[in-house]
Amino acid sequence: MREANVRLSALRLTLIAGPAVLAGGASAAATAGGTEVTILTGPTRSAASEIFGPRLAEALQPAFSADVQVAPGSWENLEAVAADPSVVAFSQLDLYQRFVAERGLENVLEHYGDIPVCLFAAARIGSPLTLGLDGDASPVALRTVDTGPINSDAALTYGLLQERVPTMRELDVEHRGWSRALARLAEGDLDLFVFVEYPNAGAPLVKDVLDNSRVVLLDNVADALGPVPLAETAPYVPTQASIAQGWLEERYVGQTLCTSLGIVVHRDGDPQVLEAVVHAATNGALFKDVEGSWWQSLAGRFEGWFDRGRRWMISVLNEM
């Protein structure tokens, strides 16, 4: 009987102490891992997914643990943040502005950060576009253009620019994108591949184009698609992009339009999470060890950058 009482006492002690031990363990685990933050980036093999998403997650440590998830693009990201204040996501500024205007969410969603993302156009080496045979008539010579999947940032940006550039409305638009578009371009089955990406060889799609011996990035996007009227450039900035291509300091230099990739947050999110995310997005943490100081050297001098772009666009229009 005494042995049974001892076992019963031990059982009671276990029942009383067990929950406390488990609670303590859970608390310690939460402290070690921090609050989990869901970060929606971009599609696989994009700079948002492979460069900036992981860097944002690293910048949030050790206070927060991050669940970095690939996503189709800015529009789906914006819908996710609007529906769930605990989510933060990457989005282009142009698409963010259109989204909040259409949904009436100007005072609900907030956009921070200014990672440059630019419009690029790739063509087959030896095509009329790359040889310059058509001169000012080159936009008329175009028949087909691929802007990536229909819900991609490039396709949506192309759609916004179509409203401003009439020549872009005359092309047959395909939505394969990525490797399929490059393959069709190299074979001559496609005239132009248009995409929006961080102007750096570390961005997978940029590297794919630079490494492809049968295609080339055009030196001037406006020559192929037509110039955007100066009064309608915002939020796009006429820009000279410069991308290192190899060991011998060979560089791609081209005239294009750029907007900003930033982090979108919900005003009702956890204040501590919002503080940490916005701090990381605006203090330069996402740019560490990234080649391409042409952007870093211009950060904080946006007006001068825009003025140079404006003068370049004027010169383009004067030559037409």
C-alpha positions in Angstrom: 0.0 0.0 0.0 2.8 2.4 0.9 4.4 1.7 -2.5 1.1 2.5 -4.2 0.9 5.8 -2.4 4.5 6.7 -3.4 3.6 6.0 -7.1 0.4 8.1 -6.8 2.3 11.0 -5.3 4.9 10.8 -8.0 2.1 10.8 -10.6 0.5 13.9 -9.1 3.9 15.6 -9.1 4.3 14.8 -12.7 0.9 16.1 -13.6 1.5 19.4 -11.7 5.0 19.9 -12.9 4.5 18.7 -16.5 2.6 21.7 -17.9 5.0 24.2 -16.2 8.0 22.4 -17.8 6.3 22.3 -21.2 5.3 26.0 -20.9 8.8 26.9 -20.0 10.2 25.0 -22.9 7.8 26.6 -25.4 8.7 30.0 -24.0 12.4 29.3 -24.4 11.8 28.1 -27.9 9.8 31.2 -28.8 12.5 33.4 -27.3 15.2 31.6 -29.2 13.4 31.7 -32.6 11.6 35.0 -32.2 8.3 35.9 -33.7 7.9 34.4 -37.1 7.4 36.9 -40.0 6.1 35.7 -43.4 7.9 37.4 -46.3 6.6 37.0 -49.8 9.3 37.7 -52.4 8.9 37.0 -56.1 9.0 34.1 -58.5 11.8 31.5 -58.3 15.0 32.7 -60.0 14.2 36.4 -59.4 16.3 38.9 -57.5 13.5 39.4 -55.0 13.5 35.7 -54.3 17.2 34.8 -54.4 18.9 38.0 -53.2 16.6 40.4 -51.3 14.2 38.0 -49.6 17.0 36.1 -47.9 18.8 39.3 -47.0 15.7 40.8 -45.4 15.3 37.5 -43.4 18.9 37.8 -42.2 18.5 41.4 -41.2 15.5 40.5 -39.0 17.5 37.9 -37.0 17.8 37.2 -34.1 14.7 39.1 -32.9 12.5 37.5 -35.5 12.5 34.3 -37.6 11.4 34.6 -41.2 9.4 32.3 -43.4 10.5 33.4 -46.9 8.1 32.3 -49.6 8.3 32.6 -53.4 5.3 34.3 -55.0 4.1 35.0 -58.5 4.6 38.8 -58.2 3.7 42.1 -56.8 -0.1 42.0 -57.4 -0.6 38.7 -55.5 1.7 40.0 -52.8 -0.3 43.1 -52.4 -3.5 41.1 -52.1 -1.9 38.9 -49.5 -0.8 41.8 -47.3 -4.2 43.5 -47.7 -5.9 40.3 -46.4 -3.4 39.6 -43.6 -1.6 42.3 -41.6 1.0 39.7 -40.4 2.4 39.3 -43.9 5.0 41.6 -45.5 5.9 41.4 -49.1 8.0 42.8 -51.9 6.3 45.0 -54.5 7.2 47.3 -57.4 6.2 50.9 -56.7 4.3 51.3 -60.0 2.1 48.3 -59.3 1.7 49.3 -55.6 0.4 52.7 -56.7 -2.1 51.2 -59.1 -3.2 48.6 -56.6 -4.0 50.9 -53.7 -5.7 53.4 -56.0 -8.0 50.7 -57.5 -8.8 49.2 -54.1 -8.9 52.4 -52.0 -6.2 51.2 -49.7 -3.9 54.3 -49.8 -4.1 54.6 -46.0 -3.9 50.9 -45.3 -0.9 49.6 -47.2 2.5 51.3 -47.0 5.5 51.0 -49.3 9.1 51.4 -48.1 12.5 51.0 -49.8 14.0 51.9 -53.1 15.7 48.9 -54.8 16.0 49.9 -58.5 14.2 47.6 -60.9 14.5 48.4 -64.6 12.8 47.6 -67.9 15.0 45.6 -70.2 14.5 44.4 -73.7 16.4 41.4 -75.2 16.6 40.6 -78.9 18.3 38.0 -81.1 21.8 38.8 -82.2 21.7 39.6 -85.9 18.0 40.7 -85.9 17.1 44.1 -87.5 16.8 45.5 -84.0 20.4 44.6 -83.0 21.9 45.6 -86.4 20.1 49.0 -86.4 18.9 48.5 -90.0 15.5 50.0 -89.5 16.5 53.2 -87.8 13.6 55.1 -86.4 11.2 52.6 -88.0 12.3 49.7 -85.7 9.1 49.8 -83.6 7.1 49.1 -86.7 9.2 46.1 -87.6 8.3 44.4 -84.4 5.5 41.8 -84.4 5.8 39.8 -81.2 6.9 40.5 -77.7 7.0 38.2 -74.6 6.4 39.9 -71.3 6.4 36.9 -69.1 3.5 35.2 -67.3 0.3 37.2 -67.5 0.4 38.0 -63.7 4.1 38.8 -63.6 5.5 42.2 -62.7 6.9 42.6 -66.2 3.5 41.8 -67.9 1.7 44.2 -65.6 4.3 46.9 -66.0 4.1 46.5 -69.8 0.3 46.9 -69.5 0.7 50.2 -67.6 3.2 51.5 -70.1 0.9 50.5 -73.0 -1.4 53.2 -71.7 1.3 55.8 -72.4 3.1 54.5 -75.5 0.8 53.8 -78.4 3.4 51.7 -80.4 3.4 49.1 -77.6 -0.3 48.4 -78.2 0.4 47.2 -81.8 2.4 44.2 -80.8 1.2 40.6 -80.3 2.0 39.9 -76.7 3.1 36.4 -75.5 3.2 35.3 -71.9 5.8 32.4 -71.7 8.6 34.3 -70.1 11.9 33.2 -68.6 13.7 30.3 -70.3 11.0 29.6 -72.9 11.0 33.2 -74.1 14.8 33.2 -74.4 14.7 30.0 -76.3 12.1 31.3 -78.7 14.0 34.6 -79.0 17.3 32.7 -79.9 15.5 30.6 -82.6 13.9 33.7 -84.2 10.4 32.7 -83.2 10.0 35.9 -81.1 11.1 39.5 -81.8 11.5 40.8 -78.4 11.6 39.7 -74.7 10.8 42.4 -72.2 11.4 41.9 -68.5 11.7 44.0 -65.3 14.6 43.2 -63.0 17.3 44.5 -60.7 20.1 45.8 -62.9 22.8 43.4 -61.7 24.4 40.3 -63.1 23.5 38.6 -59.8 19.9 38.7 -60.8 19.3 35.2 -62.4 17.4 36.4 -65.4 19.9 39.2 -66.2 22.6 36.6 -66.0 20.7 34.3 -68.3 20.6 36.9 -70.9 24.2 38.1 -70.5 25.4 34.5 -70.7 23.4 33.6 -73.8 25.5 33.9 -76.9 22.6 34.2 -79.2 20.7 37.1 -77.6 21.6 40.6 -76.4 20.2 43.4 -74.2 19.2 46.4 -76.3 21.1 49.6 -75.6 18.0 51.7 -75.6 14.5 50.4 -74.7 12.9 53.5 -76.2 14.3 52.7 -79.6 12.4 49.4 -79.6 9.2 50.3 -77.7 8.9 54.1 -78.1 9.7 56.8 -75.6 7.4 57.6 -72.7 6.1 61.2 -72.8 8.0 63.3 -70.2 4.8 64.4 -68.5 3.9 60.7 -67.8 7.2 59.2 -66.6 6.3 58.9 -62.9 6.8 56.5 -61.2 9.3 55.5 -63.9 12.6 57.3 -64.1 14.7 57.5 -67.3 17.9 55.9 -66.3 21.3 54.8 -67.6 21.8 51.3 -66.3 25.3 49.8 -66.0 25.9 46.1 -65.4 29.3 44.4 -65.1 29.5 41.3 -67.2 32.8 39.6 -66.4 36.3 39.6 -65.2 37.6 42.1 -67.8 35.4 44.9 -66.6 33.1 44.6 -69.7 29.8 46.3 -69.0 26.4 46.5 -70.4 25.3 50.2 -70.5 21.8 51.0 -71.7 19.1 53.6 -71.5 16.0 52.4 -69.8 13.2 53.2 -67.4 13.4 52.2 -63.7 11.0 52.1 -60.8 11.5 50.9 -57.2 11.1 47.6 -55.6 10.2 47.9 -51.9 8.6 46.2 -49.0 4.8 46.6 -48.5 3.4 46.4 -45.0 -0.1 46.7 -43.5 -0.7 49.6 -41.0 -2.3 47.2 -38.6 0.6 44.8 -38.4 2.7 44.1 -35.3 4.5 47.5 -34.5 7.7 45.7 -33.6 7.7 43.7 -36.8 6.9 46.7 -38.9 9.7 48.7 -37.3 12.2 45.9 -37.9 11.1 45.3 -41.5 11.0 49.0 -42.5 14.4 49.6 -40.8 16.0 46.8 -42.8 14.4 48.0 -46.0 15.6 51.6 -45.7 19.0 51.4 -43.9 20.9 49.8 -46.8 21.0 46.3 -45.3 19.6 44.7 -48.5 22.4 46.2 -50.6 25.3 44.7 -48.8 28.0 43.1 -50.9 26.1 43.9 -54.1 28.2 44.9 -57.1 26.8 47.9 -58.9 27.7 51.0 -56.9 26.2 53.1 -59.6 22.9 52.8 -57.7 24.4 53.2 -54.2 26.3 56.3 -55.3 23.1 57.9 -56.5 21.0 57.0 -53.4 20.1 60.2 -51.6 20.6 62.2 -54.9 17.4 61.2 -56.6 16.8 64.7 -58.0 20.1 64.8 -59.8 19.5 61.3 -61.1 16.1 62.2 -62.4 17.4 65.4 -64.0 20.0 63.5 -65.9 17.4 61.1 -67.1 15.1 63.9 -68.1 17.8 65.5 -70.2 18.5 62.2 -71.9 14.8 61.7 -72.7 14.6 65.2 -74.1 17.6 64.4 -76.4 15.9 61.2 -77.6 12.7 63.1 -78.4 14.7 65.9 -80.2 16.3 63.3 -82.5 13.0 61.8 -83.6 
